[in-house]
Amino acid sequence: MNKTHLLIGGNEGDTLARLAQARENIERRAGSILLASSLYQTAPWGRTDQADFINQALEVETPLEAPALMALLLQIEEKMGRIRGEKWASRIIDIDILFFNDEIIDLPGLVIPHPEIANRRFALAPLQEIAPDLIHPVLHRSIGELLAGCADRGNVKKITPII
């Protein structure tokens, strides 16, 4: 079995319902959700003229290898109505692989660890809640250390207890 850390989020429509639907799809099709962070309201990143996002980090145990998992997550997004368009635009649902075991993967369409994680408070804050001691296999720093040193000052606010 493989252990992966995902970030799910969105800022269009009934985001809470969509996040619940994403968790259900992940659990049914990808593997067991071992840990889920609280939900976090986060400022948009890259393009600030849109609604805040709601994000959540998940730790998932999966029998799938990273490329198969990525393909499945893209299918889940598509079935949920995600239409890919402009970079950093509003979205119904987004499911990113942040880490996959302690692997370093660089394939077309799949880079793990997520290449921007160290620069994104909206990903680090929820991940810190469930995996503070997880070590980034390229940067050799824990999630807690990455969050403490993150230059991104975008607003990240916990909005619910762990669900």
Summary of the structure (lengths in Angstrom):
residues: 163
radius of gyration: 14.5
end to end distance: 23.7
largest distance: 40.8
contacts: 514
relative contact order: 0.23
helix: 29%
strand: 28%
